[in-house]
Each structure stands twice: as structure tokens, then as C-alpha cells.
Amino acid sequence: MKRERWRDIRASLEKDIMDGVLEPGMKLPTEPELVQMHQAGRHSIRRAIADLAKTGHLSIEQGRGTFVQSQPKLEYTIGQRMRLRRNMASQGVDVSGAMLGVETLNASAKIASHLNIDVGADVIATRRLTLADTVPISFGAMYHDAERFSSYAERREALGSVSQVYASYGIKDYVRASTQMYARAATDEEARQLRQHSDMPVIVVSAVDAEMDGTPLAFSEVIWSAARVRFSIDTTGDATT
């Protein structure tokens, strides 16, 4: 049985990526150029690129083109003391973030339960996008009791990290009280925010951070790119690196 042409093109592009001929961040030639280079039809080129995008080798960005995705996946260790910057810094990754929005909401039953506050109480929802070396890896919302953390959003922007914000409130240390994760298909909006193929899954992480005495500080729901981040579990109870 004759091998489909798109599979040969996919294999050729993947080899160039793995051999470093096509480096992370590099923009692929245009579709007409690839057609000429591989002496193939547009359909074969598109299918090869789409398949590599599904596996995380390529990132298709609307209006910009197709780029080689950074490999391998980043490691994010889940433990009692989860600190994103420390996790990524040890891998030589520059972590940055952007505020997507801030709003005051009435706590749903779910949020109220996690924060140990009344249903309907005011909570501050801060929504942020996180990038590793300028590539989006996650986005989501963090919820705080508005009565206790009325200026959380302003302090988060001014101070640059959650730990520093809590320190400004007199909270010297905190831990991850609970973490839940599951994978699912990405919505169109999630794929757009993460600049990944719509067929690539995401990992949904819900978590509660608490003071050392167990008092809840924050509840968060974050969407992570399954192609770019791999989670591991720290059994020693301290994931500070």
C-alpha cells in the first residue's frame, strides 16, 4: 500500500525539528514555499502541519504564521510549597505574566466552600496569562475574599508575585492545601489564549492555598497547555525548586 504523501512531509519536518535544523521559535516557510520544497499539494502540506501542531511540535498562530514549538515540556512540581517562578527558574526559563482582567464577584457555592466564606460574599477575581520564554503556558483566575484582600489586584501588579503580596498583608508563609487536575479538550477560546492547536488538550488545575494554620487564602482555576507543561508530584511536601 502506497504511503500517503503527507506522512512523508510530516516525518521530514519532524526530523528537522528534532535535529535542530528548525529551532524553537523559528517560523516555518509559507504554504506555497513548502509546496515547492516538498513537491506536494497544499492538502498534504496542511495535513502534515496540522498533525505536528496536535503533537505540540508546531504552533499555528492566526495572522502570524506557523512556528516551531519549544521542546521538551517544562516540568512543574506539585507540592505543599508550589512557587511557579522557582519551578521554572531551575530549568532556565524566564517566567512572565500579564493581567487579563479584574472584577468583583458574588461568591458561588463552589468558591465560597473553598474560601470558607458565605455564598454571595464579595470576592476579587484576578485573571492572568502566564508565559515561559514568551510562550503562553497557562491562564486562569484566582479568587480572594474581598473583605480581607481588598487591594490584592493592585498589590499583585505592583509587587510582581503572590508571595510578596501575601507578605504585604503580614502573611509570611503559605502552602498548597489541595490540588485537583483533569484533562479535557480545549475550547476555541482556550486554544486561542494558549496559541495552540484546537485539537490539543488542556489540563484544568483547581487549587486552594492556605496559611500554615489551614485558613484558606485563595482558590484558583487555571487552564494549562498539555503540550507545554508536564506535572510531577513532590512526596516530600516541599516543592520549592
N, C-alpha and C positions, 0 to 999 in steps of 0.2 A: 504493500500500500504506500502510495506516494506521500511523503511528509508535507504537511501544509506549510506554505511559504512563510507565514507569519511566525511560526515557531523557530525557523532558522534565523529570522531577523531578531526575534526576542533573545535567542541564545547568543547571538553576536553582540548585541547591546549589553547584555548582562555580563559577558566576558570582559568587554571594555570597561565596565564599571568596576568589576572585581579586580581587574589588573591595574586599575588606576589611570587608564587612558582617558576615561571620563571621570573627572574628580567630583567630589561632593560640592554642590552649589553651581556646577557648570551647566550652562544652558545647552540643550540639545539643538542640533540643526533644525531648520524649519521642515515642515512636512514635505514640500516639494524637493528640498535638498536631500532628505532621507530617501525619497522615492528614487532619485537619481543615483544616490550612493549604493543602494541595495538592488537597483533594477527590479523594483517591485511596484505593485499597485498601492494606491492610497489606503484601501481597505486593510491590506496586510500590515502596513506601517501603523495604522491606527490601532489595530488589534494587538500588535506586539507592545506598543507603548501603554495601552490600557492595562494589559496583563502585568507589565512591570510596575505600573502605578499601584495595582492592587496589592502587590507584594512589598510595597514600600521602597522599591529601588528608584522610582521616579516620582516627582511631584508635578502635577498638572495645575498650573495657576492661570485662571481665566484672565485673558488680556495681556499676560506676560510671557507665556510660553511653558515649556516643559523643562524641568531642572532635575539634575541628579540629586537624589536624597542622601543625606548623611547616613553612613553606616559605620559601625553596627548600632544597635539600640543602646540608649542610655540606661544605666542601672539606677533604680530608685529604691532605696531600702526602707521598708516599713518597720518602725519600732516605736517605742514609747516616746522617744525624743526625735521626732522627724523634723529635720530642717532642710528645706529644699536646696538652699544655696550650698550648704555643707555637702550634701549628697552629690551635687553636680560639680562643685569646685574640685573635688578629689579626682574627677575624670577630665579635668582641664576644660570644662565647659563654662562659658560666660552666660549666666542666667540674668534675664531682664524681664520686665513686665510692663503692662500698660493697663490703666484703668478703663474699663468698658462702660462703667456706669455705677451710680449710687442712688439708692432710693430707700425710703422708709415705708415698711410694710406692716400689716397686721399679721402676727404670727399664726401660721396654720397649726393644726393639731400636731403635725409631724415636727415642725420646727420648735413649737412650744415644748413638746415632750423632750427633745434633745437638749434644749437650753434650760429646762426646768423653770419655765415661766408660764403665765396664763395664756390660754388661747386668745388671740386678738390683741395681745400686748404689742407695743411698737418694737420692731426690730429693724436694724440697719443692714441692708443687703449691699455688699460691695462686690462688683463683678469685675474680674480681671482676666487678662490673657497673659500666659507665661511663655517665654521664648527661651530656647537654648541655642546660643550662637545665631541668633536672629530667626531661627526656625520655630514656628509655633508647636508646643508640645501639649498644652492644656489650656482650658478656660473654664470658668465656673463662678459660683457665688459663695460668699462666706457671710453667715448671719450672726449678728451680735445683739444682745439686749440693749435697746436704745437708751434705756434709763441709766445703765451702767457705763456704756461706751458711746455717749452722745457725739463725741468728736472723733470717732475711730477713723472714718474715711479721710479726714483732713490730716490726722497724725500719720496714717499709713502712707500718704503721698509725701509728707514732709520728712519722715524718718526712714523710709525705704524698706523696712522689714517688719514682719509681725512681731518678732521677739522684741524689737526696740519699742514698738507701740505698747506692748504689754508692760514693758519696763517703765514706760512713762506713766502708767497707771499704778505703779508700785508692785507689779507682779513680776517677781524675779525669775520664776521658772514655771514651766508648764509641760504637760505630757499629752500624748495622744491617748485618749481614753478608749476610743473604739474606732474601727475602720471596717467598712463593708465595700466589696468590689464585685462587679459583674461586667461581662462583655455583652455588647449588642451591636446591631447595625447602626451606623451613623445616620443622622438626619441630614438633609441637604444643607441646613444652616450650620450644623456642626462640622461637616466636611469643608464648608466654605471658611469657617473661622480657623480651622486647623490646616487649611490649604492641602488637603489630602483627597485621594480618590473617593468618590461617593460609595464605592463598594468595600472600602476598607473599614473594619470595625473600630469601635472606640471602647474604652474601659471607663465605666462610671464608678467614681470613688466617693462614698459618703463617709464623713468622719466627724468626730467630736473631740475637741481639745479641751482640757480641763486643768484647773490648778492642782497643786500637789495634794490637796485635801479632797479632790474629786469634784469640786464646784465647776460646772460647765462654763467655758469661756466662749466657745464658738461652735457652730455647726456649719459644715461646708459640703457642697455637692459640686464635684469637679469632673469634667469630661477630658480624658486623656487620649492621645493618639496611640493606638495599639501598635502601630508600625514603628514608633519612635522611642517608646519607653517600655522597659521590662521591669516589673516589680519583683522584689525579693523580700522575704520575711526575716527580720532580725529576732532571734530567740533569746538574746542576752538581755533584751529590754532596753537597749540604748543604741539608737541608730543616729549617731551624731556626725558620722563621716560620710 
